[in-house]
Amino acid sequence: MSHGEAPLRIAVVSAGISEPSTTRMLADRAAERVVTRLRTSGRNVTVHVMELAPIATEIAQSLVSGLTSPAVQQAIDALAGADAIIASAPVYKAGVSGLFKSFVDLLDNDLLIATPVLLAATGGSARHAMVADDHLRPLFAFLRAIPVPTSLFAAPEDWSNAELSKRIDRAAMELTALITSGIGRDMATEGWENYQHSFGGNATRAQRTGTEIDLDTDLMRLATGQHSSLTSRPTTR
């Protein structure tokens, strides 16, 4: 194990609400395989698990008020500082849970750029098996993260099936490969200026001050009551 490098940070997000939670169990199994692979390769690693159920009320309040509570902000900060994420959500009525989606709605669009993510979902029926790819994958693609090719899904009958273990191994291998390659970190660092960013973002590198606003544009002159080339153009009928 290398002692000269900072530990790799794996953030696990689980939106399970039952106790025990199969959603958390699936995330834990994936995290265990990833940690084993990383430590076998000589890398030090820490895992930070975030259960969303205990802060569900605060997530809802944050959505309504626009102000994040300390507990919610701590969860967001853990994602921002992670080298990789394992995201696990329960499926209800052919979609990921509202709790999981509400938490993701609080994330800055720049927060997870090029962060490797392992997608996992659980449901009461195999009819929900495609939700991880149909719902979670586009969601994290919008956030410009890097979902691994293999997603995980577990229905009640899958827990005793050896195929689930094989799939977890494959997904863990893919996430480990992305982490150790450093490709996500390089993409985020070298390509940051080429991404489109929203003003007022709270992701660390997206933070901007008023001095960075270009006031010398047609729209900004119009907004401040000044003349612009937009108002001087002749109209046609």
C-alpha positions, 0 to 999 in steps of 0.5 A: 500500500502506498503511504505517500498518496492521499487516500482515494475517496469513495462516496456512497449515496443510498436512498433506501428507507427500510431497515434493513435496506436492500438499496443500502445492501447493494451499495455496500456490496459494490463498495466492498468490491471496489475497496478490495480491488483498490487496496489489492492494487496498493491504493489507500481508500476511504468510504463515506456513506450517506443515507438520505432517509434521515435527512429527507425532511431537510432535503425537502426544505432545502428544495423549497427554501433554496437554503441547504441545511448543514446536514444536506450541505455535508452530503453535497460536500462529500460528493464534491470531494469524492474520487468516485461515487456509488449511487443506489436508489430504490425504484417505485412505479417504474422510476427512481424514488422521489427522495433520491431525485430531490437530493440530486436536484440540489446538486450544482450542475458543475459538481460532478463533472467527469466523476466516475459513478457506479449506478445501482437500483433495487425494486420489488420486481424484475419489471424495474430492471431497466430503471438504472439505465433508463433513469439514472444513466441519463440523470448522471449524464446530464450532470456530466459525470462518467457512469460505468458501463455496467449498472446494477439492479436487484429484485428480491429473487436476485439476492440468491443468484450468482449472476448478481455477484458477477455483475457486481464484480464487473461494475466494481472492476469498471469503476476501479479502472476509471478511478486508477486511470485518473482520466476523470480528474484529468478531463475535469481539470484540463477541460474545465474552461470548455464546459458550459457553466451557469453563473452563480454555481456553487461547485468550487471551480464554478464560483464566480464573482461580480467582477467576472461578469461581462457588462459590455454586451447588448443584453447587459446594456439593455438590462441596465437601461443603456442603448445597444446595437439591438435597439438601433437595428431597423425593423422590417415588416 
